[in-house]
Amino acid sequence: MSISVRPFSRGDREQVTGLVNAHIAAVVPGVSVSVQVLLSQLEREPGEFIVDRWARERITLVAEQRGRVVAAAHLIRYGDGPETGEMYRNAGEIRWLVCWPDAPYWPDSQAAGDALAVACHAQLRRWGVTRSFAEGSLPAPGVYGVPEQWPHIRAIYQRIGFRNDGRVETVLLAPVDRLARPPAPVDGLTTSRTVGINGTRITALLDGAEVGYIEVDTNLDAGPRVSRVGAWAEVGNLWVEPDHRRRRIGTWLLGQAADWLELGGATRLLDYADVTEEDYTEFLTAAGFTVLTRTTREFTTDGV
């Protein structure tokens, strides 16, 4: 069995993009990324405007087996100065690792994934980082952590010593045209629209006082990302003042956001919840959302 682990080269771009898109498709329906989007992520991630500025080195590795790219990984080393956030200071990250699962026509691809993971571990050691992370943050909406649809990736990470600290998030998706549009549940409710901290904010006002708000971000498709089902958005924040809960104001705000998103042609809306937030997940599913995945965050190891 011959496995070659080497730095990514431009000639690998189509195979690696196909491998990345296979992993995206198992999590989020109908979404793929272009070669250009993938190559852009290998250089920098402007959307990660806090963490990305701390990056000092990046490298992408591939595992080639019998002339085929079977696995690929993207690694980042963060700075060790005071300008770098404490959690990331002198840390290294496997930003993502993807690998074809074993198949009848290719029964040993997992071995290539393991060989690549060993090479990633060696690279982290050469960098001399004091803390390491492993993730699955591909350049597509809703794909991060290690989703439950990637058990082969979880197994690879665990075999090289990464552990999960227990944080799991639920990713949910709703077709915008299926979200309920109920009438105002309280007489006198009005809305205002402003710039929010995580997207456009639609605020619910009752007698001039704010009783809740929703923020929706429609900038998920910055760059040449491709979605075969239309434009995507995500809920940046959804909040109802405690004294006004259980009055369907949250559902009404979702409907108001849906009306706004449809004006701009958005067809899909994402939201996220910690697995411990059962009430919020139930609220979203009742409003028309479907659970796409449960994804595990924070695979870590002390040192390398």
HELIX and SHEET records of a PDB file:
HELIX    1   1 ARG A   10  ASP A   12  5                                   3    
HELIX    2   2 ARG A   13  ALA A   25  1                                  13    
HELIX    3   3 VAL A   35  GLU A   43  1                                   9    
HELIX    4   4 ASP A   52  TRP A   54  5                                   3    
HELIX    5   5 GLU A   86  TYR A   88  5                                   3    
HELIX    6   6 SER A  109  TRP A  127  1                                  19    
HELIX    7   7 PRO A  151  ARG A  159  1                                   9    
HELIX    8   8 VAL A  176  ARG A  178  5                                   3    
HELIX    9   9 PRO A  242  HIS A  244  5                                   3    
HELIX   10  10 ILE A  249  LEU A  263  1                                  15    
HELIX   11  11 GLU A  278  ALA A  287  1                                  10    
SHEET    1   A 7 ILE A   3  PRO A   7  0                                        
SHEET    2   A 7 ALA A  55  GLN A  65 -1                                        
SHEET    3   A 7 ARG A  68  TYR A  78 -1                                        
SHEET    4   A 7 ALA A  91  CYS A  99 -1                                        
SHEET    5   A 7 ARG A 131  ALA A 134  1                                        
SHEET    6   A 7 PHE A 299  ASP A 302 -1                                        
SHEET    7   A 7 ARG A 163  ASN A 164 -1                                        
SHEET    1   B 2 VAL A  31  SER A  32  0                                        
SHEET    2   B 2 VAL A 226  SER A 227 -1                                        
SHEET    1   C 8 VAL A 146  PRO A 147  0                                        
SHEET    2   C 8 THR A 290  THR A 296 -1                                        
SHEET    3   C 8 VAL A 168  PRO A 175 -1                                        
SHEET    4   C 8 ALA A 266  ASP A 274 -1                                        
SHEET    5   C 8 ALA A 231  VAL A 240  1                                        
SHEET    6   C 8 ALA A 209  ASP A 217 -1                                        
SHEET    7   C 8 GLY A 199  LEU A 206 -1                                        
SHEET    8   C 8 LEU A 189  GLY A 196 -1                                        
END                                                                             
